[in-house]
Amino acid sequence: MSTSTSLWITSKEPRNATITMRRLPLVLAKRSTSRRSPTHYPLNSPYSRRNLRLAPPFLLDDYTPRYQLLSSVDAAKKRSLSYAHLRNCNLCPRLCGVNRYEKTGVCLIGAETVKVNTIAPHFGEEPCIQGHNGSGAVFFSGCNLRCVFCQNHDIAHQRNGFDLTPEQLAEWFIKLQEVGMVHNINLVTPEHVVPQCALAILHARDLGLKIPIIYNTSSFDSLESIKLMDGLVDIYLPDFKVWRDSTSKRLLKADRYAEIAMESIKAMHDQVGDACFTPDGIIRKGVLVRHLVMPGKENEGQEIVKWLAENVSKDIMVHIMEQYFPRAHVGKKASRSRNVDTVVDPGGVEASKKEKEKVKYEDINRAVTMGEVSSVREAAAKAGLWRFVEAAEHGGFNI
């Protein structure tokens, strides 16, 4: 006789309740072999909650999004600040200072609309973000960085997509919630459109939005921008890409990246703290930092995780990512501006075959090794970090 089965756990609670039509594994002792109809458990039943092995400070019985707690006065102030930022843009460290109602800065995005490439339930995020129904991802076109290895370069480096006003964007948030039944709204690369996002969140609140907001960023944000999102964002999902300024200048085309990322991540953590979850295993608030390990740059990753432990929190959640592969400009043939087909030196020396076949950013034109990833992971554990996004030994989400 089998001792395991699966039961449908249903609830008449609203869609944003802890459990809704969730199929969970249960182990039953001395169960009859006769066929039974699905059993209905109340939300406070022990069978409707996962055994998370999670310390109480990081476990929430319920969660109300921060934007729901804003007073009407605070919401009006947010709207006013949003328009002010667009008239004198200081949303990222490039500090263009342009009036985006009249012209655009580095990001090439104006004031009245955002350009969106994709809006859909997304299943390519961390398990605690995508959950069972997906994360409501909004991929914005454009970016304030120009990473030569960008894994989403077809979106971030180009202005492909369709234009939406903040009000139209808010209506899409509601569609993701009501039709997609997603766990959250995931704003992907929003650094250059923060005011429009703020206006959209406030409008969506009036339309009935009730799920958390994720700010999914490269961390090249201005502190003014992060301040504007205070009270609107529940989950910050920042990348911390590289440590050395020479690396950021060469690979990100940005000065002072690490210094700015440190300021931004500390400001994010001051707002929402460490990652917290509801009993269904879904993150509801807090910071989750991503670091994409780069070929030959594992020493920079080691410095990053050490800084996080010493200067932010040893309880901060970290995802040490191994999926780097050459994209965007990496691996393309080198520029022929030096006429490498004929000579490489003033003396008229003919270019070698190797020189002719030279590619851009050759040092990162390969996949990352597991040894490089492991070295960053070990450095993180040595520094005192312990909350990692990884496969759980006990099954389910490791939170």
N, C-alpha and C positions, 0 to 999 in steps of 0.2 A: 504494500500500500504506500502510495506516495505521501510524503509529509509536507509537500509544498504546493502552493497554488497561487493564483492571482485573483484579486477581487477588485471590482470597480467601486471606488469610493466617490459618492456623489454628494452634492450639497445644493440646497436651494438658496445659499447665500449669494450676494452679488459677485460679479466676475472677478473683482479684485480681492476676494476673500482668500484665505490661505490655501484652501484646497478646492479645486473645481474640476470635476470629471477627471480625476488623476488616477492612473493605474499604478498601484504600488505592490511590491512583492511582500507577501506575508507567509510566515512559516507556522503551520497549525499542528498541534500534537493530537493524536488519536482522533483525527477527523473522519467522519463517516464518508464512505465512497459514494453515497447517493448524491445526485446532482441537485444543487440548490440555486435559488435565484440570487442576484447580486445583493450584498448586504450594505445597508446605508448607515454610516457612522456620523455622529455630530462632529463639528470641527474640534471640539475640546477632547475628543476621544484619543487615547494613546495610539490607536491604529491610524489616525489621520496625520500623524507627525513623524518625521524621520528621526532616527537616532543619530544626531549630528556629531557627537563627541566634541562639542564646542563649549568653551567657557562662557558662563552667563553674560559677562560684559559685552560680548559680541553677538548675542542672540536676542532677537526682538520678538515679542509676542505679536505685535502689529506695528504698522508704520504708516504715518501720514506724510506725504511729500511736503517739503519745506515751502513750496510756493503756495500751498493751501493755507499756510499759517500767516502769510503776509497780510497786513492790514490794508485797507483801501488807500490810506495815506502813503504807506510804503510802496504800494504798487504804482501809485501816481508818480512818486519820486523816481522809480525805476524807469517809467516811460519817458519822463522828462530828461533823465540822464542819457538814455539811449539816443534820443534825437540830438543831444548836445555832442555826444561822441562822434556822430556821423558828420557833424558840421566842422569838426576839428579832430580828425582821426588820430587817436593815440592808442589804438586797440592792440598793437603789437610793438615790440621793441624797435621796429624800423621807424616809428614815429613820423609817418609821412606828413601829418598835419594838414591834409587836404580837406576841403569841403566836398564830401562825396556826393552831394546833391548837384555839384557843378562839374567835377572831374574825379578820376579814380587815381589811387596810389599804386603801390607795387602789386597788390592782389588783383587789381583790375575789376573789382566789384563795386558797384555804386551803392546808393543809399536806400532806394525805395523797394528793391527786390533782392532776393538771394538767387543764386544759380545752383540748382540741385541736379545731381546726376542720377541718383537712385533713391527711392523710398520703398522699403519693403521689410517684412520680418526677416531677420538675419540670423543664420545659424553658424557663423564663422567666428564667434566670440568665445570667451571663456565660458565653461559650463554654468558657472554661477551667475552669468549675465544673460546668456541665451535661454537657459532653463529648458522647459518642454515646448514652449510656444514660440520661442525666438525673441530676439531683441528688435525693437522698432527702429531700425537704422535709417538715418537720413544722411546720405553722403553728399556733402557740399563740394561743388567744383571750385578749384583754385586752392591756393595754400600760400602762407607767408614764408615758407621755406622752399628750397629748391634742392632737396636731397638727390644726389646723383644716382642713388640706389633705390629710390622710392618704390615700394611694393605696390602702390596704387597710383602710379604715375599717370595712367590714362585718365584718371579723375583729377588728381591733385595738381598736375602740371598743365592741365588744359581747361578750357572753359566750356566743356560739353555739358549738355543738359537743358533744363527748362527753367524759366524764371517764375518765382513765386513771391507774392507779397507776404508780409508777416501774418496777415489774416488767413491767406490761403494755406500757408504752412501750418497754422494752428488747426485748420480743418483736416489736414493730413494726419496730424497727431491723433485726432479723434478717430479717424478711420483706422489707424493702426491699433488703437485701444479697443474699439468696438468690433471691428471686422477681423483684424489679425489676432486679437486677444493677447498681444505681446506683453512682456513683463515690464518693459520700460521704453522710454524714448531715448534713442542713442544718437546724439549729435556728433557726427564724425567730421573732424577737421573744421571746427566752427570758429577758429581764432579770428578770422577776418570778417565774420558776420555776427559777432556777439550782440550788437544792438538789435538786429532783426530777430535773432533767436529769443532775446529777452521779451520783445514785444509779442512774439508768437506764443511763448509760454504763458504770458499774462492773459492773452486773448483765449488760449485753449483752456485755461482755468475757468474762465467765464462760460465756456462751452461744455464743461464737465470733465475735463481731464483729471485723472486720479492716480496715475502711475508715476514712478520716479523718473527724473531726468538725469541722463548721463552726459557729461561733458568729456568727449573723447579727443584729446589734444596732443600735439607734439611738444607741449610745454614751452613753446616760444610765444608766451603771452606777456602782455604788460600787466602790472599789478592793478592798474585802473580797470582793465578788462575783467580780471578775476573778482575785483570788488563789485562790479556791476552784476555779476552772476551770483553773488552771495544772496542766499534766500531763494534762489530759483533752481539751483542745481543740487541734487542729492548725492550723486556719485561722480567723483572725478576719476578719469581714466587716462592719466598722463603717460606719455613716453618719456624716458630719459635716455637719449640716444648715444651721446658720446661725452667724453670727459675733457679732452684737450682742446684748447682753442684752435690750435693748428689743424686738428682734425675737422672741427666744425666749419672752419673757413673753407677747407678743401672739399669736404663731402656734403655739407649742408648749405654752403654758400651763405653763412651767417656768422657774424662776430659775436663773441661772448655768450655762446649758446649755453654752456654749462652753468655759468653764473646766473643767467636768466632762468634756466630750468630750476635751479635750486631755490630761487626766490619764489617762483610760481608754485612749486610743489609744497613748500612750507606754508604759503598762503592758502592753498587748497586744503591742506591738512588742518590748519587752524579753523577753517569753516566747518568741515564735516567729520573730522577725526578718522579713526581706523575703521576698516570695513566691518559692517554689521549685517546680519542675515535674519530672515524670518524662517520658521521651521520647515518651509518647503525647499530650503537650500538656495534661495535666490538672494543676491545682494540687494540691499535697499538703501544703504547710505555708506559713505566713507570713501577712502582713496585706495585705488589699486594701481600700482606703478608697473609699467611694462618696460623691459629692457631687451632689445633685440641684439643678441650677441653677434658681433661682426667678425669676419675672418681676420685674424691677426690683431684684433683689438680687445682681446679678453682682459688685458691689463686695465683698460679703461672701464670695462664692466665691473671689475673688482673694486675700483675706486668708487664707482657709483653706488654699489650696494653697501659699501662701508660707510659712505656719507649718509645714506638713508638711515642706517641703524644708529649712527652717532648723532645725527642732527634733526631727524624727524621723529621716528618712533621705531622701536624694535618690534612692535606689534603691527607695523604697516604690512599690507599684503603686497606681494611681489610676484610678477610673472616673468621668469627668465626664459626668453623665447629663442627657439633654435631654428626657426623656419626661414632664415635669411637665404636668399638666392639672388644671383645677379639679375637686376632689372634696370629699366630706364636707360641711363647712359653707360652703365658698366658693361664692359665687354664689346662696345662698339669700336669700329676701326678708328684709330687715332687720326686727328686732323691732318690734312695734306698741305697745310699752309706752308710747311717747310720744304715742300716738294720732295718728299722722301723717296719718290720713285727714281730720282736721279742722284742727288747728293745729300749728305748729312753734315759735311764739314766744309768750311771755306776753301779747303785745299782741293775740292772736287772729288772726294772719295765716293765711290758708288755705294748706295745704300745696300746693306745686306738683306737677305731674305727675311731674317728675324726682325729687322727694323721695319721692313715693309708690312709685316704682319702684326705689328705692335697694336695693342688695343688700349682703350681708355681705362683708367683705374684698375690696372692689371693686378694690383695687390689684393683687391677684394673681388676679383673675377672668379670666384669659386664658392662652393657651399661651405658653411661653417662645420667644423668637426665636433664630434661629441666630447672630445677632450677639452676643447675650448669652452663649450657650454658647461661642462662639469666643473671647470676651474672657477667660473663665476659663481656657480651654485655653491661650491664649497666655501668660497670667500664670503658669501652671504650668510651661510650658517655659522661660520667662524665669527662674523661680526655680531651675531645675536639675532638675526632675522629667522623666523620660523614659520611664517604663514606664506606658503608658496602655492601657486596654481600648478598642480601636477596631479597625476593619477593617484587616487587614494587607495591605500592598502586594504582598507575595510570596505571598499566599494562605494559608489555614489560620488558626491562632490567632496573634495578635500578642502574644507573651509575652517 
